[in-house]
Amino acid sequence: MTNQEVFVWSGDTLSLFLLLLVIGIRRSFPWVLWNLWKARNALLFERTNCSALSISIKATEDADAWFQANMPESSQTTWQKPPSEVLKCNCASSWSNTSYLSGASWIMRNHLGSPRLHSRRSYSYTSLCLHADLLSLCWAAHNMKDLQQKRVIFEFSSGPLSNALRSPEAFSLYNPLFQDLQLSLIGLESWSLRYVPSHENLVALRLLTV
């Protein structure tokens, strides 16, 4: 069996491909094909094997970036204030695929839009961009619990993170982080997790260290 056949018919690849369709990321389909083609070439010519998980995450990121870049300016909205007596915590992350360093940041604002607190940090080893996203959200939720906040809306602008939160069973590698997130959220009176476009998350993104 050739390298090409091994790649194309890998059960892991097919299961992730089907998962992309099942969880509703249909808009990523052209980027799935493109990243599969690039992964095939990397395997054949560079002897580099790309996992199905990394391919699906990259496809989602590429699609998200394209749709944000091509969104009409008139349809773009700015950061939205939370309801009275509710705080909004915007989270962001960055990741380097060469040093495997990642950065995390969050900023908490009230219903008037006034910043209450913010923080940032870095992590020394992070395997993938999704790993960085989860670390950032978990850290923000942990901070909100430690600060004894009661009602918090968490916002982030990572498409892969949104997909992982909707279907955590498909990302069992990160079960410890999902469990950590759940424990932190249980400590809050009420909470919600929301995906927003990056232009609604600019302040948190600008706080990043990596």
TABEL-V718964 format. One record per residue. SS is DSSP state (H for helix, E for strand, L for the rest). OMEGA is omega in whole degrees, 0 to 359 (none if undefined). D_CENTER is the distance of its C-alpha to the mean C-alpha in Angstrom with 1 decimal. Layout:
BEGIN
SS,OMEGA,D_CENTER / SS,OMEGA,D_CENTER
END
This chain:
BEGIN
L,183,36.2 / L,177,34.6 / H,180,31.3 / H,180,30.3 / H,179,31.2 / H,182,29.4 / H,186,26.1 / H,187,26.6 / L,176,27.8 / L,179,25.5 / H,179,24.8 / H,180,21.3 / H,181,20.6 / H,181,22.3 / H,178,20.6 / H,178,17.1 / H,179,18.5 / H,179,20.0 / H,179,16.9 / H,180,15.2 / H,185,18.3 / H,185,18.6 / L,166,15.3 / L,178,16.0 / L,185,14.0 / H,182,17.4 / H,181,16.7 / H,189,14.9 / H,179,18.3 / H,181,19.8 / H,173,17.0 / H,180,17.1 / H,182,20.8 / H,181,20.5 / H,172,18.2 / H,179,20.5 / H,179,23.4 / H,179,22.1 / H,177,21.4 / H,180,24.9 / H,179,26.5 / H,179,24.8 / H,184,26.3 / H,189,29.7 / H,181,30.3 / H,182,28.4 / L,179,28.4 / L,184,24.6 / L,178,22.9 / L,180,19.3 / L,178,17.7 / H,180,16.8 / H,181,13.3 / H,178,12.7 / H,182,14.4 / H,179,12.4 / H,180,9.0 / H,179,11.0 / H,179,12.6 / H,179,9.8 / H,180,8.7 / H,180,12.5 / H,181,13.1 / H,181,10.8 / H,181,12.4 / H,182,15.8 / H,177,15.8 / H,181,14.9 / H,183,17.6 / L,177,20.0 / L,178,19.7 / L,183,23.2 / H,181,23.5 / H,181,25.5 / H,180,22.6 / L,178,20.2 / L,178,20.3 / L,179,19.8 / L,183,18.4 / L,179,20.1 / L,177,22.1 / L,175,21.7 / L,177,24.9 / L,180,27.6 / L,175,27.2 / L,178,23.4 / E,176,21.1 / E,180,17.8 / E,177,15.3 / E,184,12.8 / E,177,10.1 / E,178,8.6 / E,174,8.2 / E,184,9.9 / E,177,11.0 / L,180,14.4 / L,176,15.2 / L,180,18.8 / L,185,19.0 / L,171,15.9 / L,176,15.7 / E,177,12.6 / E,179,12.8 / E,179,11.7 / E,172,13.2 / E,175,14.0 / E,182,16.9 / E,180,18.8 / E,182,21.2 / L,185,23.8 / L,176,25.2 / L,183,27.1 / L,181,24.1 / L,177,25.5 / E,177,23.3 / E,180,24.2 / E,171,22.3 / E,179,19.6 / E,175,18.6 / E,179,16.8 / E,177,16.9 / E,177,16.1 / E,188,15.8 / L,178,18.3 / L,179,16.8 / L,190,13.2 / L,183,13.3 / L,178,10.2 / H,179,7.2 / H,176,5.2 / H,178,8.0 / H,180,7.7 / H,181,4.5 / H,177,6.7 / H,181,9.7 / H,181,9.1 / H,179,8.8 / H,180,11.6 / H,178,13.6 / H,180,13.6 / H,178,14.7 / H,178,17.2 / H,179,18.6 / H,178,19.1 / H,180,21.0 / H,179,23.1 / L,177,23.9 / L,173,25.2 / L,186,23.5 / L,185,24.2 / E,188,22.2 / E,169,18.8 / E,177,16.2 / E,177,12.7 / E,179,10.8 / E,184,7.5 / L,178,6.9 / L,176,3.6 / H,178,5.3 / H,178,4.3 / H,178,2.8 / H,179,5.9 / H,181,7.8 / H,180,7.6 / H,178,8.9 / H,184,11.4 / L,184,12.6 / H,181,12.3 / H,179,15.6 / H,182,14.3 / H,186,12.3 / H,177,15.3 / H,184,14.8 / H,179,12.5 / H,178,15.0 / H,179,16.2 / H,176,12.9 / H,180,12.8 / H,177,16.5 / H,178,16.1 / H,181,13.8 / H,180,16.4 / H,179,19.2 / H,182,18.1 / H,178,17.6 / H,180,21.0 / L,179,22.5 / L,179,21.8 / L,175,24.3 / E,183,21.8 / E,171,18.1 / E,179,15.5 / E,186,11.7 / E,171,11.1 / E,176,8.9 / L,175,11.0 / L,185,11.7 / H,180,11.5 / H,173,15.2 / H,184,14.9 / L,190,12.8 / H,184,15.1 / H,179,16.7 / H,180,13.8 / H,182,12.8 / H,179,16.5 / L,187,16.7 / L,181,14.7 / L,183,17.1 / L,none,15.7
END
